[in-house]
Amino acid sequence: MKMGRGVRKTTVLARRSHVLLVTLPEATPIHEAMALERDLARADIKPMAWAVNQCLTVSDPVLLARQANEAQHLPELAQHATRIVREIWHAEGPRP
């Protein structure tokens, strides 16, 4: 089927799909995901939400330092994104 200029053909799946941006709570991954969001915007694609993996809630001194580092970058993301999901990092592996 030939379509005129400026006409977009979308599938039912595309209309029902959502984009979720996933990142780590660090400067480089957050900034790269923000750049991806700008690229998607040029294609008129808006992410539904952001997911942040490996967020820390711990008492170990080394991991507390990493958690303090997260605290520098997550507020920047919070100003940028309307929805954020934080996936907490667990010291133990998955249980069988």
Secondary structure, DSSP 8 states (H G I E B T S, - for coil): ----TT-----HHHHH---EEEE-SSHHHHHHHHHHHHHHHHTT---SEEEEEEE-----HHHHHHHHHHHHHHHHHHHH-S-EEEEE--SS----
